[in-house]
């Protein structure tokens, strides 16, 4: 599985969770908000790591 596929899948899961939480009116609960935002922060962390790895690989090849 490529990192692009992984990122798209993870983004879709987070978006679906936000949608379902909004539909079922559980988005007001703190634990649901915390889980969704932690998932979003982990996704951002993953993206930053991938960008850093790509930059290091490009610099290493030069």
Residue, then its C-alpha position, 0 to 999 in steps of 0.5 A: x500500500x502506497x503512502x498516498x493510498x494510506x493518507x487518502x484512506x485515513x482522511x476518509x475515515x476521519x471525515x466519515x467519523x466526523x459525519x457520523x458523529x454529527x448525524x448521531x448528535x454525539x459530536x457534543x460529547x467531549x470524548x468523541x471530540x477528543x478522539x476525532x481531534x487526536x486522530x486529526x492531529x496524528x494524521x498531521x503528524x504522519x504527513x509532516x513525517x512523510x514530508x521530512x522523509x521525502x526531503x531527506x531522501x532528495x537531499x541524500x540522493x543529491 
